């Protein structure tokens, strides 16, 4: 796998083909366990069931098996506040939109924080894939 640096992040190449956009600072350098990780940027992040989002209150995070959504508390310029450990941005999605794609235990209404790459591939291709190529 080759990685090409661009102005907006990194593009991963598989077999000569550019596959997907990934942001290097959010991808995982090492796992402590499935609930804690260290990013390539050196930020220690933890899995949380709920994250406080201004204007929304406590928002449930999608409980992925391989990755998790976290809040980038570094507040560095040019970064998204919510990221997935696969390297994709995360976003707030209406539960009504998500329930056709997957079951989210404990949420019947409102909003959830989800990996944007996983949600888009699940909706468009029928298989949810994270930005690092893993699927679940």
C-alpha positions as CSV (number, residue, x, y, z in Angstrom):
1,X,0.0,0.0,0.0
2,X,1.4,3.4,-1.0
3,X,0.3,6.6,0.6
4,X,0.2,9.9,-1.3
5,X,0.2,13.2,0.7
6,X,-2.1,15.9,-0.6
7,X,-3.1,19.3,0.7
8,X,-6.2,17.9,2.3
9,X,-4.9,14.7,3.7
10,X,-3.7,11.4,2.5
11,X,-4.8,9.2,-0.4
12,X,-4.2,5.5,-0.1
13,X,-3.1,3.6,-3.3
14,X,-3.8,-0.1,-3.7
15,X,-2.3,-1.8,-6.8
16,X,-1.8,1.6,-8.5
17,X,-5.3,2.8,-8.0
18,X,-6.2,5.6,-5.6
19,X,-8.8,4.1,-3.3
20,X,-10.0,6.6,-0.7
21,X,-9.4,9.7,1.3
22,X,-7.9,9.3,4.7
23,X,-6.6,11.7,7.3
24,X,-3.4,10.6,8.8
25,X,-3.8,12.3,12.2
26,X,-6.9,10.3,13.0
27,X,-5.8,6.8,12.0
28,X,-4.6,4.5,14.7
29,X,-0.9,4.0,15.5
30,X,-1.6,1.5,18.4
31,X,-4.5,0.0,20.2
32,X,-4.6,-0.3,24.0
33,X,-7.8,-2.3,23.8
34,X,-11.0,-2.0,21.8
35,X,-11.9,1.1,23.9
36,X,-8.7,3.1,23.7
37,X,-6.3,4.0,21.0
38,X,-3.4,6.3,20.1
39,X,-3.5,8.2,16.8
40,X,-0.5,8.8,14.5
41,X,-0.7,12.3,15.9
42,X,0.0,11.0,19.4
43,X,-3.5,11.8,20.7
44,X,-4.9,9.2,23.1
45,X,-8.6,8.6,22.4
46,X,-11.3,6.5,24.1
47,X,-14.5,4.9,23.0
48,X,-17.5,6.7,24.5
49,X,-21.1,5.7,24.3
50,X,-22.3,9.3,24.2
51,X,-20.5,12.5,23.2
52,X,-21.7,16.0,24.0
53,X,-22.4,18.1,20.9
54,X,-23.3,21.7,21.2
55,X,-26.8,22.3,19.9
56,X,-27.7,18.6,20.1
57,X,-26.8,17.6,23.7
58,X,-25.6,14.0,24.3
59,X,-25.4,12.1,21.1
60,X,-25.0,8.3,20.9
61,X,-22.0,7.0,19.0
62,X,-22.5,4.1,16.6
63,X,-21.0,1.0,18.3
64,X,-18.7,-0.3,15.6
65,X,-16.7,-3.5,16.3
66,X,-13.4,-2.5,14.6
67,X,-13.3,1.3,15.1
68,X,-15.0,4.0,17.1
69,X,-16.0,7.7,16.8
70,X,-14.1,10.1,19.0
71,X,-14.0,13.8,19.7
72,X,-10.7,15.4,18.6
73,X,-10.1,17.6,21.7
74,X,-6.8,19.0,20.4
75,X,-8.8,21.8,18.6
76,X,-6.0,22.1,16.1
77,X,-6.9,24.3,13.1
78,X,-8.1,22.6,10.0
79,X,-9.5,19.5,11.8
80,X,-12.9,18.1,12.2
81,X,-14.2,17.9,15.8
82,X,-15.5,14.3,15.4
83,X,-13.4,11.6,13.7
84,X,-13.5,7.8,13.3
85,X,-10.3,5.9,14.2
86,X,-10.2,4.6,10.6
87,X,-9.2,8.1,9.5
88,X,-12.6,9.3,8.2
89,X,-14.5,12.2,9.5
90,X,-17.6,11.5,11.7
91,X,-20.9,13.3,11.6
92,X,-24.2,13.6,13.1
93,X,-26.9,11.6,11.3
94,X,-30.6,11.3,11.9
95,X,-31.5,8.0,13.4
96,X,-34.4,7.8,11.0
97,X,-31.8,7.7,8.1
98,X,-29.5,5.2,9.8
99,X,-32.2,2.7,10.8
100,X,-32.6,1.6,7.2
101,X,-28.8,0.9,7.0
102,X,-28.2,-0.7,10.4
103,X,-29.6,-1.3,13.9
104,X,-28.3,0.9,16.6
105,X,-29.2,-0.6,20.0
106,X,-30.7,1.8,22.5
107,X,-31.7,4.5,20.1
108,X,-35.2,4.9,18.7
109,X,-35.1,8.6,17.7
110,X,-32.9,11.6,17.5
111,X,-29.4,11.7,16.2
112,X,-26.3,9.5,16.2
113,X,-22.6,10.1,15.5
114,X,-21.4,7.9,12.7
115,X,-18.3,7.3,10.5
116,X,-19.1,9.2,7.3
117,X,-17.1,6.8,5.1
118,X,-18.8,3.7,6.6
119,X,-22.2,5.3,6.3
120,X,-21.7,6.4,2.7
121,X,-20.4,3.0,1.5
122,X,-23.1,1.1,3.4
123,X,-25.7,3.3,1.7
124,X,-24.2,3.3,-1.8
125,X,-22.5,-0.1,-2.1
126,X,-24.5,-2.1,0.5
127,X,-21.3,-2.9,2.5
128,X,-20.1,-0.6,5.2
129,X,-16.3,0.0,4.7
130,X,-14.1,2.2,6.9
131,X,-11.5,4.5,5.3
132,X,-8.7,2.0,6.2
133,X,-10.4,-0.6,4.0
134,X,-11.9,-2.7,6.9
135,X,-15.5,-3.6,6.6
136,X,-18.2,-4.5,9.2
